[in-house]
Amino acid sequence: MSKKHLFALIVWSAALATTGAVADVAQAPLDADNSATTAQSDNDEAAIGRVLEQFRTTRVPLSRAIAIAEHLHEGSKTADINFEISGPPVYRVRTIRNGRIWENVIDAKTGSISGKEIASSLKELDREDLANIVALKWIKQELSDAVQVAEKAADGSALAGGLMRQDGRLSFVVVVASGDHLKEVMLEPPKVGKQSSTRH
């Protein structure tokens, strides 16, 4: 399952304060935009159920998969990670360092590397991915930090995460499995060397 498809299945979200100290969690109504698509909602719920069922069988937490991937290339940072169930459950992780990107697949049950590593350069990315990855340089926080905050805020275990730009704002987005639901936690990271222009 691709990250974009997984995010499309999210049924509620949590917004975190910039400090990450306070989480404001609210249930989002399922399919609030169009009640005529009940069948699609049922399909989405079934897909979420399959993801959660497979995720419960994993032995490797997402934070460990991040550490495994970053260890493959010393000094690299994780740009994004997601849990996939198209075959045996795995994490697909992209790490970056000095303009290079590596994509690895990590077995979610054993922590071993599955398949061949894909290496590329920033030049091969589309504009949106490139902008998000370049932004990692200016962010104090790392994805692994955002994962820890999200798991506490949503009271569950993370299964996907990455940087996303929404309404011009860059945020870490972490998908957390909590009970029978997926929760999307957004955390706006502080930028390196810049003071916040708004204080609350």
Phi and psi restraints in degrees (value plus and minus 20) as a CYANA .aco file:
   2 SER   PHI     -94.5   -54.5
   2 SER   PSI     138.6   178.6
   3 LYS   PHI     -82.4   -42.4
   3 LYS   PSI     -61.3   -21.3
   4 LYS   PHI     -81.9   -41.9
   4 LYS   PSI     -61.0   -21.0
   5 HIS   PHI     -87.2   -47.2
   5 HIS   PSI     -61.1   -21.1
   6 LEU   PHI     -80.7   -40.7
   6 LEU   PSI     -65.3   -25.3
   7 PHE   PHI     -82.8   -42.8
   7 PHE   PSI     -50.6   -10.6
   8 ALA   PHI     -88.0   -48.0
   8 ALA   PSI     -39.1     0.9
   9 LEU   PHI    -111.6   -71.6
   9 LEU   PSI     -24.6    15.4
  10 ILE   PHI     -82.7   -42.7
  10 ILE   PSI     111.6   151.6
  11 VAL   PHI    -124.5   -84.5
  11 VAL   PSI     -30.9     9.1
  12 TRP   PHI    -179.7  -139.7
  12 TRP   PSI     141.9   181.9
  13 SER   PHI    -154.2  -114.2
  13 SER   PSI     138.7   178.7
  14 ALA   PHI    -144.5  -104.5
  14 ALA   PSI     119.4   159.4
  15 ALA   PHI    -129.7   -89.7
  15 ALA   PSI     110.7   150.7
  16 LEU   PHI    -123.9   -83.9
  16 LEU   PSI     124.4   164.4
  17 ALA   PHI     -86.7   -46.7
  17 ALA   PSI     138.8   178.8
  18 THR   PHI     -74.8   -34.8
  18 THR   PSI     -54.9   -14.9
  19 THR   PHI     -94.1   -54.1
  19 THR   PSI     -39.6     0.4
  20 GLY   PHI      59.4    99.4
  20 GLY   PSI     -18.9    21.1
  21 ALA   PHI    -100.3   -60.3
  21 ALA   PSI     -48.6    -8.6
  22 VAL   PHI    -142.6  -102.6
  22 VAL   PSI     110.3   150.3
  23 ALA   PHI    -133.3   -93.3
  23 ALA   PSI     115.2   155.2
  24 ASP   PHI    -131.5   -91.5
  24 ASP   PSI      86.1   126.1
  25 VAL   PHI    -129.7   -89.7
  25 VAL   PSI     110.1   150.1
  26 ALA   PHI    -161.6  -121.6
  26 ALA   PSI     121.4   161.4
  27 GLN   PHI     -95.3   -55.3
  27 GLN   PSI     106.7   146.7
  28 ALA   PHI    -112.7   -72.7
  28 ALA   PSI     116.4   156.4
  29 PRO   PHI     -84.8   -44.8
  29 PRO   PSI     115.0   155.0
  30 LEU   PHI     -90.7   -50.7
  30 LEU   PSI     103.5   143.5
  31 ASP   PHI      37.2    77.2
  31 ASP   PSI      26.9    66.9
  32 ALA   PHI     -87.4   -47.4
  32 ALA   PSI     -46.3    -6.3
  33 ASP   PHI     -89.9   -49.9
  33 ASP   PSI     -54.4   -14.4
  34 ASN   PHI    -170.4  -130.4
  34 ASN   PSI      84.2   124.2
  35 SER   PHI     -93.3   -53.3
  35 SER   PSI     -29.4    10.6
  36 ALA   PHI     -97.1   -57.1
  36 ALA   PSI     -27.8    12.2
  37 THR   PHI    -124.2   -84.2
  37 THR   PSI      25.7    65.7
  38 THR   PHI     -81.5   -41.5
  38 THR   PSI     -58.2   -18.2
  39 ALA   PHI     -81.7   -41.7
  39 ALA   PSI     -61.5   -21.5
  40 GLN   PHI     -83.9   -43.9
  40 GLN   PSI     -59.0   -19.0
  41 SER   PHI     -81.8   -41.8
  41 SER   PSI     -62.1   -22.1
  42 ASP   PHI     -82.9   -42.9
  42 ASP   PSI     -61.3   -21.3
  43 ASN   PHI     -83.6   -43.6
  43 ASN   PSI     -62.1   -22.1
  44 ASP   PHI     -82.5   -42.5
  44 ASP   PSI     -63.9   -23.9
  45 GLU   PHI     -82.4   -42.4
  45 GLU   PSI     -60.3   -20.3
  46 ALA   PHI     -83.9   -43.9
  46 ALA   PSI     -61.3   -21.3
  47 ALA   PHI     -84.1   -44.1
  47 ALA   PSI     -62.7   -22.7
  48 ILE   PHI     -81.6   -41.6
  48 ILE   PSI     -61.7   -21.7
  49 GLY   PHI     -79.3   -39.3
  49 GLY   PSI     -62.2   -22.2
  50 ARG   PHI     -85.4   -45.4
  50 ARG   PSI     -61.7   -21.7
  51 VAL   PHI     -81.1   -41.1
  51 VAL   PSI     -67.9   -27.9
  52 LEU   PHI     -84.3   -44.3
  52 LEU   PSI     -59.6   -19.6
  53 GLU   PHI     -81.1   -41.1
  53 GLU   PSI     -65.7   -25.7
  54 GLN   PHI     -88.5   -48.5
  54 GLN   PSI     -59.2   -19.2
  55 PHE   PHI     -83.1   -43.1
  55 PHE   PSI     -54.9   -14.9
  56 ARG   PHI     -86.0   -46.0
  56 ARG   PSI     -39.1     0.9
  57 THR   PHI    -106.7   -66.7
  57 THR   PSI     -26.8    13.2
  58 THR   PHI     -95.4   -55.4
  58 THR   PSI     133.7   173.7
  59 ARG   PHI    -133.7   -93.7
  59 ARG   PSI     -34.3     5.7
  60 VAL   PHI    -124.0   -84.0
  60 VAL   PSI      94.7   134.7
  61 PRO   PHI     -90.0   -50.0
  61 PRO   PSI     137.0   177.0
  62 LEU   PHI     -76.9   -36.9
  62 LEU   PSI     -59.7   -19.7
  63 SER   PHI     -81.4   -41.4
  63 SER   PSI     -54.6   -14.6
  64 ARG   PHI     -90.2   -50.2
  64 ARG   PSI     -59.2   -19.2
  65 ALA   PHI     -82.3   -42.3
  65 ALA   PSI     -58.3   -18.3
  66 ILE   PHI     -80.7   -40.7
  66 ILE   PSI     -67.3   -27.3
  67 ALA   PHI     -82.3   -42.3
  67 ALA   PSI     -61.0   -21.0
  68 ILE   PHI     -81.0   -41.0
  68 ILE   PSI     -67.8   -27.8
  69 ALA   PHI     -84.2   -44.2
  69 ALA   PSI     -63.0   -23.0
  70 GLU   PHI     -88.1   -48.1
  70 GLU   PSI     -48.2    -8.2
  71 HIS   PHI     -89.9   -49.9
  71 HIS   PSI     -45.1    -5.1
  72 LEU   PHI     -84.5   -44.5
  72 LEU   PSI     -51.2   -11.2
  73 HIS   PHI    -154.3  -114.3
  73 HIS   PSI      76.0   116.0
  74 GLU   PHI     -70.7   -30.7
  74 GLU   PSI     111.1   151.1
  75 GLY   PHI      66.5   106.5
  75 GLY   PSI     -20.4    19.6
  76 SER   PHI    -100.1   -60.1
  76 SER   PSI     139.2   179.2
  77 LYS   PHI    -141.9  -101.9
  77 LYS   PSI     125.4   165.4
  78 THR   PHI     -98.6   -58.6
  78 THR   PSI     106.2   146.2
  79 ALA   PHI    -108.7   -68.7
  79 ALA   PSI     -63.5   -23.5
  80 ASP   PHI    -180.9  -140.9
  80 ASP   PSI     139.9   179.9
  81 ILE   PHI    -170.2  -130.2
  81 ILE   PSI     123.3   163.3
  82 ASN   PHI    -169.2  -129.2
  82 ASN   PSI     132.6   172.6
  83 PHE   PHI    -109.7   -69.7
  83 PHE   PSI     112.0   152.0
  84 GLU   PHI    -148.5  -108.5
  84 GLU   PSI     125.6   165.6
  85 ILE   PHI    -146.8  -106.8
  85 ILE   PSI       7.2    47.2
  86 SER   PHI     -88.8   -48.8
  86 SER   PSI     -40.2    -0.2
  87 GLY   PHI    -162.3  -122.3
  87 GLY   PSI    -156.0  -116.0
  88 PRO   PHI     -81.0   -41.0
  88 PRO   PSI     125.3   165.3
  89 PRO   PHI     -82.1   -42.1
  89 PRO   PSI     109.8   149.8
  90 VAL   PHI    -160.6  -120.6
  90 VAL   PSI     144.1   184.1
  91 TYR   PHI    -126.9   -86.9
  91 TYR   PSI     113.2   153.2
  92 ARG   PHI    -123.6   -83.6
  92 ARG   PSI      99.6   139.6
  93 VAL   PHI    -142.6  -102.6
  93 VAL   PSI     112.9   152.9
  94 ARG   PHI    -131.8   -91.8
  94 ARG   PSI     104.5   144.5
  95 THR   PHI    -136.7   -96.7
  95 THR   PSI     135.6   175.6
  96 ILE   PHI    -154.1  -114.1
  96 ILE   PSI     132.7   172.7
  97 ARG   PHI    -186.0  -146.0
  97 ARG   PSI     109.6   149.6
  98 ASN   PHI      29.4    69.4
  98 ASN   PSI      27.0    67.0
  99 GLY   PHI      59.3    99.3
  99 GLY   PSI     -19.8    20.2
 100 ARG   PHI    -124.6   -84.6
 100 ARG   PSI     126.1   166.1
 101 ILE   PHI    -145.5  -105.5
 101 ILE   PSI     114.7   154.7
 102 TRP   PHI    -142.6  -102.6
 102 TRP   PSI     114.4   154.4
 103 GLU   PHI    -134.3   -94.3
 103 GLU   PSI     104.1   144.1
 104 ASN   PHI    -147.0  -107.0
 104 ASN   PSI     132.0   172.0
 105 VAL   PHI    -131.9   -91.9
 105 VAL   PSI     105.5   145.5
 106 ILE   PHI    -136.6   -96.6
 106 ILE   PSI     106.2   146.2
 107 ASP   PHI     -81.7   -41.7
 107 ASP   PSI     104.5   144.5
 108 ALA   PHI     -95.8   -55.8
 108 ALA   PSI     -29.6    10.4
 109 LYS   PHI    -120.1   -80.1
 109 LYS   PSI     -51.4   -11.4
 110 THR   PHI    -134.1   -94.1
 110 THR   PSI     -42.8    -2.8
 111 GLY   PHI      63.5   103.5
 111 GLY   PSI     -17.1    22.9
 112 SER   PHI    -102.1   -62.1
 112 SER   PSI     137.7   177.7
 113 ILE   PHI     -99.2   -59.2
 113 ILE   PSI     109.1   149.1
 114 SER   PHI    -128.3   -88.3
 114 SER   PSI     115.5   155.5
 115 GLY   PHI      51.7    91.7
 115 GLY   PSI    -192.2  -152.2
 116 LYS   PHI    -113.8   -73.8
 116 LYS   PSI     119.7   159.7
 117 GLU   PHI     -88.4   -48.4
 117 GLU   PSI     120.6   160.6
 118 ILE   PHI    -128.7   -88.7
 118 ILE   PSI     100.5   140.5
 119 ALA   PHI    -129.9   -89.9
 119 ALA   PSI     121.3   161.3
 120 SER   PHI    -171.9  -131.9
 120 SER   PSI    -199.3  -159.3
 121 SER   PHI    -137.8   -97.8
 121 SER   PSI     146.0   186.0
 122 LEU   PHI     -78.7   -38.7
 122 LEU   PSI     -49.5    -9.5
 123 LYS   PHI     -81.9   -41.9
 123 LYS   PSI     -41.2    -1.2
 124 GLU   PHI    -108.2   -68.2
 124 GLU   PSI     -23.5    16.5
 125 LEU   PHI    -106.1   -66.1
 125 LEU   PSI     135.7   175.7
 126 ASP   PHI     -95.7   -55.7
 126 ASP   PSI     148.5   188.5
 127 ARG   PHI     -77.6   -37.6
 127 ARG   PSI     -63.6   -23.6
 128 GLU   PHI     -85.5   -45.5
 128 GLU   PSI     -67.7   -27.7
 129 ASP   PHI     -81.6   -41.6
 129 ASP   PSI     -62.5   -22.5
 130 LEU   PHI     -80.7   -40.7
 130 LEU   PSI     -66.1   -26.1
 131 ALA   PHI     -81.3   -41.3
 131 ALA   PSI     -61.8   -21.8
 132 ASN   PHI     -86.7   -46.7
 132 ASN   PSI     -62.4   -22.4
 133 ILE   PHI     -90.1   -50.1
 133 ILE   PSI     -60.8   -20.8
 134 VAL   PHI     -81.7   -41.7
 134 VAL   PSI     -55.2   -15.2
 135 ALA   PHI     -83.7   -43.7
 135 ALA   PSI     -43.3    -3.3
 136 LEU   PHI     -77.2   -37.2
 136 LEU   PSI     -49.9    -9.9
 137 LYS   PHI     -83.4   -43.4
 137 LYS   PSI     -49.5    -9.5
 138 TRP   PHI    -120.2   -80.2
 138 TRP   PSI     -11.1    28.9
 139 ILE   PHI    -129.2   -89.2
 139 ILE   PSI     110.1   150.1
 140 LYS   PHI     -88.8   -48.8
 140 LYS   PSI     -63.0   -23.0
 141 GLN   PHI     -98.4   -58.4
 141 GLN   PSI     130.4   170.4
 142 GLU   PHI    -128.3   -88.3
 142 GLU   PSI     143.5   183.5
 143 LEU   PHI     -78.1   -38.1
 143 LEU   PSI     -58.3   -18.3
 144 SER   PHI     -80.8   -40.8
 144 SER   PSI     -55.1   -15.1
 145 ASP   PHI     -86.7   -46.7
 145 ASP   PSI     -64.5   -24.5
 146 ALA   PHI     -82.5   -42.5
 146 ALA   PSI     -56.7   -16.7
 147 VAL   PHI     -81.7   -41.7
 147 VAL   PSI     -64.5   -24.5
 148 GLN   PHI     -81.3   -41.3
 148 GLN   PSI     -64.9   -24.9
 149 VAL   PHI     -83.8   -43.8
 149 VAL   PSI     -64.1   -24.1
 150 ALA   PHI     -84.6   -44.6
 150 ALA   PSI     -61.6   -21.6
 151 GLU   PHI     -83.7   -43.7
 151 GLU   PSI     -58.3   -18.3
 152 LYS   PHI     -88.8   -48.8
 152 LYS   PSI     -64.6   -24.6
 153 ALA   PHI     -84.5   -44.5
 153 ALA   PSI     -59.1   -19.1
 154 ALA   PHI    -118.4   -78.4
 154 ALA   PSI     -21.2    18.8
 155 ASP   PHI      34.0    74.0
 155 ASP   PSI      38.9    78.9
 156 GLY   PHI    -185.7  -145.7
 156 GLY   PSI    -180.1  -140.1
 157 SER   PHI    -139.4   -99.4
 157 SER   PSI     110.7   150.7
 158 ALA   PHI     -91.6   -51.6
 158 ALA   PSI     124.2   164.2
 159 LEU   PHI    -150.1  -110.1
 159 LEU   PSI     -21.8    18.2
 160 ALA   PHI    -182.9  -142.9
 160 ALA   PSI     136.0   176.0
 161 GLY   PHI    -191.8  -151.8
 161 GLY   PSI     136.5   176.5
 162 GLY   PHI     154.8   194.8
 162 GLY   PSI    -199.3  -159.3
 163 LEU   PHI    -112.2   -72.2
 163 LEU   PSI     118.7   158.7
 164 MET   PHI    -157.9  -117.9
 164 MET   PSI     128.4   168.4
 165 ARG   PHI    -128.5   -88.5
 165 ARG   PSI     103.7   143.7
 166 GLN   PHI    -155.1  -115.1
 166 GLN   PSI     107.4   147.4
 167 ASP   PHI      33.5    73.5
 167 ASP   PSI      18.2    58.2
 168 GLY   PHI      58.1    98.1
 168 GLY   PSI     -20.6    19.4
 169 ARG   PHI    -127.3   -87.3
 169 ARG   PSI     116.1   156.1
 170 LEU   PHI    -111.4   -71.4
 170 LEU   PSI     109.1   149.1
 171 SER   PHI    -159.9  -119.9
 171 SER   PSI     128.8   168.8
 172 PHE   PHI     -96.7   -56.7
 172 PHE   PSI     114.5   154.5
 173 VAL   PHI    -138.8   -98.8
 173 VAL   PSI     103.8   143.8
 174 VAL   PHI    -143.7  -103.7
 174 VAL   PSI     108.7   148.7
 175 VAL   PHI    -117.0   -77.0
 175 VAL   PSI     106.4   146.4
 176 VAL   PHI    -140.1  -100.1
 176 VAL   PSI     113.5   153.5
 177 ALA   PHI    -107.4   -67.4
 177 ALA   PSI     100.4   140.4
 178 SER   PHI    -155.4  -115.4
 178 SER   PSI      89.5   129.5
 179 GLY   PHI      42.8    82.8
 179 GLY   PSI    -146.9  -106.9
 180 ASP   PHI    -119.7   -79.7
 180 ASP   PSI       0.8    40.8
 181 HIS   PHI    -149.2  -109.2
 181 HIS   PSI     138.7   178.7
 182 LEU   PHI    -125.7   -85.7
 182 LEU   PSI     115.3   155.3
 183 LYS   PHI    -140.9  -100.9
 183 LYS   PSI     119.7   159.7
 184 GLU   PHI    -126.4   -86.4
 184 GLU   PSI      98.9   138.9
 185 VAL   PHI    -128.8   -88.8
 185 VAL   PSI     108.7   148.7
 186 MET   PHI    -131.9   -91.9
 186 MET   PSI     114.9   154.9
 187 LEU   PHI    -154.0  -114.0
 187 LEU   PSI      99.5   139.5
 188 GLU   PHI    -105.6   -65.6
 188 GLU   PSI      92.7   132.7
 189 PRO   PHI     -97.8   -57.8
 189 PRO   PSI     127.1   167.1
 190 PRO   PHI     -91.2   -51.2
 190 PRO   PSI     126.7   166.7
 191 LYS   PHI    -110.1   -70.1
 191 LYS   PSI     128.3   168.3
 192 VAL   PHI     -85.8   -45.8
 192 VAL   PSI     111.7   151.7
 193 GLY   PHI      51.2    91.2
 193 GLY   PSI     -11.5    28.5
 194 LYS   PHI    -144.5  -104.5
 194 LYS   PSI     116.8   156.8
 195 GLN   PHI    -110.1   -70.1
 195 GLN   PSI     127.0   167.0
 196 SER   PHI     -84.4   -44.4
 196 SER   PSI     115.2   155.2
 197 SER   PHI    -101.5   -61.5
 197 SER   PSI     -36.9     3.1
 198 THR   PHI    -139.0   -99.0
 198 THR   PSI     112.6   152.6
 199 ARG   PHI    -137.5   -97.5
 199 ARG   PSI     118.5   158.5
